[in-house]
Each structure stands twice: as C-alpha cells, then as structure tokens.
Amino acid sequence: MGKKEKILSIIEARKLVSELIFKVILKTLCVREAIQLFPPDITDPSIQCAWHALVHYEADEKNRTDQEYAREQDEYLEMIAFLLRDAKEIPRNIINRYDKYYDMALIPNSKTIWGWLRGLFRFTI
C-alpha cells in the first residue's frame, strides 16, 4: 500500500471537523473545500450532522440576502463547532433534524478498496 494512513479516533475527527467549521465561519475556507477535508470513513452521528449543517449553510440562499439570518446561521455553526472542539456529541434533537431527510452524509471514504466499496454501496442504495 505504500503510505500508511492514519486512522483518526472519533475525538480527533470531531476536533478536526471543528477546525474546518471555524475556518468556514471566518471565511478562510470555503464550504466545498471543508467538506472535502472531512475525515474519511467516520460514521459518528455528530460528524455526519456537522457535514449536513455545512451543506445546508452553503445552499441556503437566505444567507446571502438577510444579514440577521446569516448571523444566526453563523452562530448555529459556531455552536456545533464548539461542541465538536470539546469532543462532545451534538444534541440528538439537532441530529434528528437532518436524519429525517438523509440516511448518511456523503463523507469521503478512504482510498482503500474497502473505502471505495463502501462508497459505491452507499451510492447505490
């Protein structure tokens, strides 16, 4: 395989995702890049929720037209980022908001054959 890939613990992954969200809020990283940098192969519901929150943040047209709404959305993402930074779970009621629309986030899989197969399996369901 060549290079040995580091497997992140859920705590490390949450902290990494927190950093990505803070960079999006500070506008030093765009949402698309942040999503691509999510740790692969993580099925933690809090990380999945953060992924969905970022996707919705990017897609929400009201963010561009209503400054008050945009500020509230920034605060919402900031709350998620602080929870993840402290390695805490996102409250179940927030996770449930996204679960009713999505089964799993399309977080990238590792570059192993197993990761590729899992991605293909999720895509075909």
C-alpha positions in Angstrom: 0.0 0.0 0.0 3.0 2.3 0.4 2.0 5.1 2.7 0.3 4.1 5.9 -2.9 6.0 6.5 -3.6 7.3 10.0 -7.0 6.3 11.4 -8.5 9.1 13.4 -10.3 8.5 16.6 -13.8 10.0 16.9 -12.4 12.6 19.3 -9.7 13.6 16.9 -12.1 13.6 14.0 -14.5 15.9 15.9 -11.7 18.3 16.7 -10.7 18.3 13.0 -14.2 19.0 11.8 -14.5 21.8 14.4 -11.4 23.5 13.0 -12.9 23.2 9.5 -16.2 24.8 10.6 -14.4 27.6 12.3 -12.4 28.3 9.1 -15.7 28.4 7.1 -17.2 30.9 9.6 -14.1 33.0 9.4 -14.2 32.8 5.6 -10.7 31.4 5.4 -12.0 28.2 3.8 -15.0 27.7 1.6 -17.6 25.1 2.4 -16.8 22.9 -0.6 -13.2 22.6 0.5 -14.2 22.0 4.1 -16.5 19.2 3.1 -13.7 17.6 1.0 -11.4 17.7 4.0 -13.7 15.8 6.4 -12.0 12.8 7.8 -12.9 9.7 5.7 -14.7 6.6 7.0 -16.2 8.3 10.0 -19.8 7.3 10.9 -20.1 9.3 14.1 -23.6 10.9 14.1 -22.2 14.2 15.3 -19.8 14.5 12.4 -22.5 13.4 10.0 -24.7 16.2 11.4 -21.9 18.7 11.0 -21.5 17.7 7.4 -25.2 18.2 6.7 -25.2 21.6 8.5 -22.3 22.8 6.3 -24.1 21.6 3.2 -27.3 23.4 4.2 -25.3 26.5 5.2 -23.8 26.7 1.7 -27.0 26.0 -0.1 -29.2 28.5 1.8 -29.9 31.5 -0.4 -31.3 33.4 2.5 -27.7 33.6 3.9 -26.8 35.9 1.1 -29.8 38.2 1.3 -30.6 38.6 5.0 -27.8 39.7 7.3 -29.6 38.8 10.5 -30.4 35.3 9.3 -26.8 34.9 8.2 -25.6 35.9 11.7 -27.9 33.3 13.2 -26.6 30.6 10.9 -23.0 31.5 11.8 -23.9 31.2 15.5 -25.6 27.8 14.8 -22.4 26.6 13.1 -20.3 28.1 15.8 -22.3 26.2 18.5 -21.7 22.9 16.5 -18.0 23.7 16.2 -17.6 24.4 19.9 -19.3 21.1 20.8 -17.1 19.2 18.4 -14.0 21.1 19.6 -14.7 19.9 23.1 -15.2 16.3 21.7 -18.9 16.4 22.8 -21.8 14.9 20.9 -24.2 17.2 19.1 -27.6 17.0 20.9 -29.9 14.3 19.5 -32.7 16.8 18.6 -30.3 18.6 16.2 -29.1 15.4 14.7 -32.7 14.3 14.2 -33.4 17.4 12.1 -31.1 16.0 9.4 -31.8 12.3 9.9 -35.4 12.7 8.7 -34.0 13.9 5.3 -30.8 11.9 4.9 -29.6 8.4 5.8 -25.9 9.2 5.8 -23.6 12.0 4.9 -21.6 11.5 1.7 -18.4 11.9 3.6 -15.4 10.8 1.5 -14.1 7.2 2.0 -10.5 6.3 2.4 -8.6 5.5 -0.7 -8.5 1.8 0.2 -10.5 -0.8 -1.7 -12.8 -1.2 1.3 -13.5 2.5 1.4 -14.2 2.5 -2.4 -16.6 -0.4 -2.0 -18.4 1.3 0.9 -18.8 4.5 -1.1 -20.2 2.5 -4.1 -22.5 0.7 -1.8 -23.8 3.9 -0.2 -24.2 5.4 -3.7 -26.3 2.5 -5.0 -28.7 2.4 -2.0 
